[in-house]
Amino acid sequence: MAKVVPIREQPKTGSTNRIYAGVDLGSNSFHMVIARADDGGALTFIDRRKEYVRMAGGLLPDGSLSEEAIQRAEDCLSRLGERLRNIPASRVRVVGTNTFRKARNGRLVLQRLESALGHRIDIISGLEEARLVYRGVALQCDELGRRLVIDIGGGSTEIVLGNGPEILDLDSHYLGCVSWTLKYFADGRMTRDRFHEATLAARRQLRSGHGKYRDRFDHAVGSSGTMKAVERTLLQLGYCNNGITLDGICRLEEHLETFGHVDKITFPEMSRERAKVFPGGLAIVHALMESFHIPELRSVSTALREGVLVDLQGREHNADVRTRTIQRLMTRFEVDRTHAKRVGDRAMAFFDQVAEDWGIPVRPYRRLLRWAAQLHEVGLFMGFTGYHKHGAYLLANSDLPGFSMQEQRSLAALVLGHRGRFSIERLQAVSPQKRVSIKLVALLRLAHRLHRNRTDQSPLSVSIQVLDDALQLTFPPGWLDEHPLTQADLATEKRRAGLAGLEIVLL
């Protein structure tokens, strides 16, 4: 059994040279990269580790992950956890990709794997994965002009078109080297017809990207293990001189047919684990080259894990892409910024007064509450009736750069819960702990109610404190009697919170 390590919440002080770690839990392999940042922010990579875990191969017909696959992941993460143990939690980020997105028993799997690793695991969407891949690749690519970046994972393929640091377009497709090999080379036999069928199927999935990517780039790079394996094998066989070409791929497919079966693939620098998923990966590369008219594609060593690390470093230095995402949403949907700040400031003041007594960790819940306050009226662009539901749907289903899928669901649940019924079922996504969810939503609801008049005339000296787990609000003498509508609103909140098991006392 994997060793269980408690999850660390509080960062520790470190030296001038700060250590960061990025971990990518892919569908085929797990990658860890560790780097040291100097005072100028320059990164020096000091450690790397890669282990084949084959998570995608553990997906059962009902969509759940098999116990065998979970155990492989636990064993791997217990080893990685030892290396991460002395790095502050605030400088470690772990992301899960396609298989974690698809697994029906994902919540249970996450609990076990987080315990084994000792760190929270963020499940990211395909588009967020593409964005982070591009950031990682940008570390190694300095060519001028438009860049097409392709990452073929075990269960998905990410495609990004960019120009320098700017991302112009991006997509994620459900085709990967593991899933494609299992689907089109299930018994291990490799024939010309099977390569043709696998390539044609991949081209059908990529058809939507023709107008966005075909002939719109100056150079193309591949960041995955599949790309590196294809390029290295082509060079070894003499089928290309520099990078991957379509002619080289066709010749390599003919060469693989001579082996007949994946178990017989023997190339000097190809591991047994890579060989098992190589045919499906090669068919996808073939489809990409044809679909987007790529004359030559070269591989790079940086990928998602480096992008995770760079993004993490930015969060610590006031360059958090999530802040820009929130601001972009507020602008796009014409959120009343003055009122959002009013409600947000009140929610933050309440949080700061009660978080310690309630035992709510400042990280990550204070920031989450602030974001929800900023966006609590984002659904008004569709009309007042049910705007909290519109806002929640928008936040749950939009592309929110920088946010993990868990963060996105939590944000949507807070926005949904800030008015209307105080539903426990609605709040499950806010926090794994039901009481924390109830308390956070209560603070947002109270802040919203106190500023219903949308002015700054609400009392400035409201105090809030925790007494025997009850929440007590104390107002200036006579203020509630002078504001009967607010008093009625707060009485409603008191009743609704009571049904959820939280007592509110008004003085």
N, C-alpha and C positions, 0 to 999 in steps of 0.2 A: 504494500500500500504506500501511496505517496505520503511524504512527511507533511504535516499540516503546520503552516506558519501563520501567526496572527497578522491581520492586515494592519499596517501602520498608517495612522491618520496624520500625525504631526511631523513636519519636517525637522530635521536636525541641522544645526549649524555646520558649515563646511569651510574649506579653505578658500583662498582667493580663486584658485582654479576650480571652477564648478564642474561637477560630474553629472552628465545626463544619460539616460538610458531610454531607448525606444525598442519595443518588442512587437513584432508582427506575427500574429497567430493565423497563419494562412491555412488554406484547405489541404495543402500537400505537405508543407513544412513550416516549422516555427523558426523565426529569426530574431536574434537579439543583437543590438549594436550599442556600444557604450562610447561616449566621447567626453573629452575635457574641453571646456570653454575658457579661454583666457579673458583678461579684463576688457579686451576689445571685441569680444564675442566670437573670435575665430575658433573653429572646432578642430580638435585633433582626435581622430578615432583611436581608441586604445584597446578595444576588445570587441570580438565578434563571435557569435556561435550560431550554428544552424543544425537543426535536427529534423529528419523526416518523421512526420507523425501520421500522415495520410488520413486526416479527419474526413475528407470528402468520401473516401472509401468506406467509412463507417456509417454512412447514412443508410438507414433501413428503409424498406418499402413504405412504411407509414410516415416517413419523414423525420423520425427521431434518430439520435446518435446511439450507436451500439455501446454496450458496456466496455467492450474491448477497446474501442476507439477512445472512449473517455479515460480509460485507465492509461493508455499510451500517453495521452495529453497530460494527465496528472503526474505521471512519472517524469515527463520532460520538464514540466513547470516546477516541480520540486527541485530539480537540478538548477534551472535558471534562477529560481528564488534565492538559492544560496549566493549566487553572484550579485544579486540586486539588494541583498539584505542591508548593506551599509550605505546605500544611496538614499537620500531623503525622498519620501514618497512624492513630494511636489515636483521632483525632477525625474520621475519615472512615468512613462505612459505605455500602456499595453492595449493593443487594438485587436479585435477579432473581425474576420472578414466573411466571405460568402457562406461557408458552412455554418457559422454561428448565426448568420442571418436566417438561414433556412431551417435549422434544427427545431423541431416541434417541442423538444424537451430542453430548449435553450436555457431557461431560467435555472433549472436544477443543475445543468452542466456548468453554468457560470458560477454558481455557489461552490461547487466542488473545486473548480479550477482556480478561483480566487483564493480559496483556502490553501491550496497547494502552493500557489505562487507568492501569496502575501501582498498582493496588490489588486486594485480594482481593474477590471477588464472592460474597456469601452467597445461596444459593437458599433461599427461604422457602416454607413450606407455605401452602395457602390460608387455613387458620385463623390462622396467624401473620400473614399479610397483613391479614386482617380486624382482628386486634388492633391492629396498627400504624396502620391506617387510622383506627380509632376514636381512638387517641391523637392523631393529627394533627388530626382534626376537632374534638376537645375544645379545641384552642387557640382556635378561633373561635366555639364555641357555649357560651353561658352560661345558656341557658334552664333553668328548673327543670322537673323531671318526667322521664319516660322518653323516651329519644331513640332513634329508628330511623335508623341510618346505612347508606347503600347506596353502594357503589362499583362502577361498571361499567367494567371494563377491556377490553382488546382480546380476551382469551381467557377471562376468568372474571369473576364477579360476587360480591362479598363483602357480606354482610348482618350487621349487628351491632345488638343491642338492649342499651342501657345506661342507667344512671341516674347522672348526674354522671360521676365517674371510674370507676365500677364497671361492668364488663361482665357482663350477665346471660345472654346467649346469642349465638352467632355461627355462621355457616355460610359456605361457599364453594361456588359452583356453576360448572360448566363451560359458561358461556354468556357471550359477550362481543361487543362491537360488531363486531370484525373477523370472528370465527368465524361469528356469526349472519348478517352481511351476505354472507359467502362462501357460506353454506349456503342461504339463502333468497332472495338477490338476486344470484346469481352472475353473471348476464349484465347486471346493472345496471338491469333493468326493474322499475318499482315499480307494483304494482296493488293493489287492495283485497283480492283473494284472497291475495296473497302476504303482505301485512301481517297478515291474519287468521291464516294458517298459521304465520307466525313467532311471533306473539303466543301462539297456542294451545300451540305447542311449548315456549315459555319457561314458560308457566303450568304445564305438566306437570312440568317440572323443579323448579319452586318449590313444588310441592304439599306437600312434606315440611315446609315452614316455616309452614304455615297455623296450626297450633296454637301455635307459638312466637312468632309476630310479629303475626298478624292481630288488630287492635283492642287491642293491648297497649301502645301507645305514645301519648305526648302530642303529639309533633311528629316530623317526618321530614325528613332532609336527605340530599342526594346530593353526593358528593365528587369525582366523576370529570369528565373533559372532556366526556363524553356528556351528563351532567346539566346542565353549564353551557351547552352548545350548545343543548340542548332548551329550557331556560328562557329564554335570550337570544332564541331565534327566536320563541317564543310571545309574548314581550313586544313584539318588533318588529312582529309581525303583528296585535297587539291581541287575541290569543286568550285572554289571561289578564292580570290586573292585578298579581298578586304571587305568584310561584312557579308550579309545575307542577300542573295539574289534569287529571283524566281527560278532561273535555270538551275542554280545549285540545289534548290529544294526538290525540284523534279528528279534530278539525278540521285539525290539522297533517298527519296522514296523508292526508286528502283533498286538502290543498294539494299535497303531494308527488306525488300521482297525476297532477296537472296537468302536472308536469315530465316525467313518463313515464320518465326515465332519470336515473341518478345523475350522469352527466356534465353534465346540464342544470340541476342544482341551483344556484341563485344566491341567496344571502342576503348582505347587506352585510358582516356580520362573521363569516362562516363560511369557513374556509380550504378550499382544494381537497382537502387531505388529510382533513379532518374530514368533508367531504361524501361522500367515498368509502365511509365506514363508518357514515354517519348512519342509514340505514334500519334496519339491524340493531339499532343502539343504541336507536332510538326504539321498536321493537317490544318490546325488553326492558323499557324504562321502562313501557310500556303494561301489560305482564304484571305487573310489580311493583305498579303502582297497583291493578289489579284483584284480584290474589292476596291482598294484605295490607290491602285497604280503606283505602288512603291517600287522604285527602281533598285534601291539598295537600302538595307537596314542594318545598323550596327548595334551591338549590345553595350550596355553600361553596367557598372557594378552597383551603383546606388539605386535604391527603390523605395518601397513604402516605409521600411523601418527608419531610413535616414530622413524621410519627409516627416515622420512622426516626431523624430528628435528635434528637427529644425523648428517645427511648429510649437513644440513644447518649450523650447528656448525662447521663442517669441512671446509666449504667454507670460513668462517671468519678467520680460523687459517691455511691458506695456505695448506689445504688438500682437495682442490676442485677436485672431481673425473672428472670433465669436462676437467681440464688441462691434466690429464693422458689420457683421451680419445683422445684429440687432438694430443698428442705426439705419442700415439699408432698408429693413422691413418698415421701420417707423416712417421713413421718407416715402417709400413706395405706396404705403396704405394711409398716408396722411394722418398719422397718429398725432393727437394734440400733445406736443412735447411738454408744454408747461404743466398740463394736468398730470401727465405720466410721471414727471419729476416730483410733483406734489405728493402723489400717492406713493411713489417709490421712496421718497425721503421719510415719509411717515412709517412705511413698512420696515425700513432699515432701522429707524429709531426704536420701534417696538422690538425687532429682532435682537438688537444689541442689549436691550434691557432684560430680556428673558432667556436668551439662548443658553447661558451658562446654567441657570437654575433648571431649565428644562432638559439639559444634557444634549442639546442639538449641536453637532460639530459646525463650526463656522465654515469650514471647507467641506463640501461644496455648496451648502444650503444658503448661505447669505447671498452669494452671487446669483444663484438660481432664483431666489425670491426677488432680487432687484430686476432681473431680466423679465420675470413674469409681470411685475408692476409696470415696467416700461411698455409691455405689449398687451396689457390686459384689455385694451380697447381696440386691438388691431382688427377685430371682426366687424367694427362699425361701418366699414366701407360697403358692406352688404346690407346695411340697415340695422335699426336698433333692436328689433325683435329677434331674440335668440343670438345676439351678437357674440356672447361668450362661447356659444357652440360653434359659430362660424370661425372665430379666432382659434379655437382649439383644433378644429379640423385643418385649418391652414397651417398651423405650426406642426401638426403631426405628420403632414403629408408633403410639405415643401422641402426643397433642397436648402438646407441651412449649413453653409460652409463652416467648418470648425466644430460642429456639434456631433457628439456621438448619438446613436439611436436612443440610448437610455436618457440622455439629457433632453433630447427632442420630445420624447414621450412625457418626461417630467414637466417640462415647460408647458406643453399642451394641457396636461392635467391640472396644473395650477390656474391657467387661464380659464379653463372650463369651470373650475370650482370656485372662482372668485365671486360668483353671484348665483342665484337660483338655489336649487336643492343642495343641501350639505350631504352629498352622497359618498359613502365610504368606497363604493365600487369605483367611482370616478377617480378617486385619489390613489389608487393602488400603484400607479406609475410614478408618483412623486418621490416616494422613498420605499425601500424594502420594509421599513418599520412603519406600521400603520399609525402609531401615535405621532411620529414625526410628521407624517403627511397631514394629519388632522391639525396639528399645531401651526404648520406653515400656512395652510390654507386659511386658518382662522385669522392669522396676522394680516394676510392680504385682504381678506373680506372686511376686517375692521378698518384698515387704512382706506379702502375704497368707500365704505359707508361714511366715514368721517369727512370725506371730501366730496360728497355727493353734490354739494352746491357749486362745485368747480371754482371756488374762490379761495383766498387765503384767510378767510374769516373763521375757519375752524379753530378750536382752542389750541394754543401753542404749548400749554402746560399740562397736557394729559399725561399722567404717569401710568405705567403698566408694570405689574409685578406678579410673581407666581406665589401663591399661598396654598400649600397642601395640594399642589397640582391644579388648583383652580386659577383662572386668569382674572386678576382684579384690575379694573380701569378706574382711575380716580380723576374726576373733572373739577375745575374751579367751582366754588360754591355758587349754586343757582344756574350754572350754565345749561344743564340739561333741561331745566324747566323753561328756559328762554329759547330753546331750540327743540320744540316738540316733534318735528319731523325726524330729526336725527335721533331723538330719544326713542321714537317708535321703531326706527330702523335698527337701532342697537338692541332693542327688546326682541325683535325678530331674529337677529343674529344670536342672541343669548339662547333663545328657544331652539333654534336649529343646531347650534353647537352642542346643546344638552342632549339632543337625540343621537349625536355622534359620540357622546361620552365625555365631552369637555365642558366643564362648568365655567361660566363667565359671570363675574360680579361687577356691577356698575355702581359707583359711589360718586 
